[in-house]
Amino acid sequence: MTVFARILRGDIPTVPVYQDDLVYAFDDVNPVAPVHVLIIPRQEIVGLNQVEPSHEAMLGRLLLAARAVAEKKGIAEGGYRCVINTGADGGQSVFHLHLHVIGGRSMSWPPG
């Protein structure tokens, strides 16, 4: 069981930044910027390589939630970055699909 599954079960307490029937968002415990929120689907999916057409609504909700999080955290107007790491070489360390909303400072490119 991943740490995100344990968060969704309530085994690990977090303060929700955003939540609805499909996704749950909370502050990252190891932030890389002043704002760093993780948005996870309530359905356990390993990563982007495992998504299917039936996940379309949830995937759309991840992006809508990212916008809501950015607005709530006050970074929407200045800009922010959304990141989904896929697989070990892509930097994924928790194998439960998740989207990072990162902002509150100027971002550089390339990112990694």
C-alpha positions in Angstrom: 0.0 0.0 0.0 1.4 3.4 -1.0 1.6 6.4 1.3 -1.1 8.1 -0.8 -3.4 5.1 -0.3 -2.8 5.4 3.5 -3.6 9.2 3.3 -6.8 8.5 1.5 -7.8 5.8 4.1 -7.1 8.4 6.9 -4.2 6.4 8.3 -1.9 9.4 7.8 -3.5 12.8 8.6 -3.3 15.6 6.2 -5.1 18.9 5.8 -7.0 19.1 2.5 -6.2 21.9 0.2 -8.9 20.7 -2.2 -11.1 17.7 -2.3 -14.0 16.3 -4.3 -15.4 12.9 -5.2 -12.5 12.1 -7.6 -9.4 13.8 -6.2 -7.7 14.9 -3.0 -5.1 17.6 -2.6 -2.7 18.4 0.2 0.6 20.2 0.8 3.7 18.3 0.0 5.8 17.4 3.1 9.0 18.1 1.1 8.2 21.2 -0.9 10.5 22.4 -3.6 8.8 25.9 -3.7 6.8 28.1 -1.4 3.7 26.4 -2.8 3.9 22.7 -3.5 0.6 20.8 -3.4 0.0 17.2 -4.5 -3.3 16.2 -6.1 -4.0 12.5 -6.1 -6.9 10.5 -7.6 -9.1 8.7 -5.0 -8.9 5.7 -7.3 -5.5 3.9 -7.0 -3.7 4.1 -10.4 0.0 3.5 -10.6 0.8 6.2 -13.1 0.1 7.6 -16.5 1.1 4.4 -18.2 -1.9 2.7 -16.5 -4.6 5.2 -17.4 -7.4 4.1 -19.7 -10.2 5.9 -21.5 -12.5 5.2 -18.5 -10.2 7.5 -16.4 -11.0 10.5 -18.6 -13.2 12.3 -16.0 -10.6 11.9 -13.3 -7.8 13.1 -15.5 -9.7 16.2 -16.4 -10.5 16.7 -12.7 -6.8 16.6 -11.8 -6.3 19.7 -14.1 -9.4 21.5 -12.8 -8.3 20.9 -9.3 -4.8 22.2 -10.1 -6.4 25.5 -11.2 -8.5 25.6 -8.0 -5.5 24.9 -5.9 -3.5 27.7 -7.7 -6.3 30.1 -7.1 -6.7 29.1 -3.4 -2.9 29.4 -2.8 -2.7 32.8 -4.6 -0.4 31.7 -7.4 -2.8 31.6 -10.3 -2.1 35.1 -11.6 1.7 34.9 -11.3 1.9 31.4 -12.8 2.7 27.9 -11.6 3.9 24.6 -12.8 2.0 21.3 -13.0 4.1 18.1 -13.1 3.2 14.4 -13.4 6.3 12.2 -13.1 5.9 8.8 -14.7 8.1 5.8 -13.8 11.4 5.7 -12.0 13.4 7.4 -14.7 10.7 10.1 -14.8 11.2 10.8 -11.2 8.1 9.1 -9.8 8.8 8.0 -6.2 5.3 7.1 -5.1 3.6 4.8 -7.5 0.1 6.2 -7.2 -0.6 8.8 -9.9 -0.3 12.3 -8.7 0.1 15.8 -10.0 2.4 18.4 -8.4 1.2 22.1 -8.3 4.4 24.1 -7.8 4.6 27.9 -7.5 5.3 31.0 -5.4 8.6 31.6 -7.1 10.0 31.9 -10.6 10.6 28.5 -12.3 13.6 27.7 -14.4 13.8 25.6 -17.5 14.8 22.8 -18.1 13.4 21.5 -14.8 15.6 18.6 -14.1 
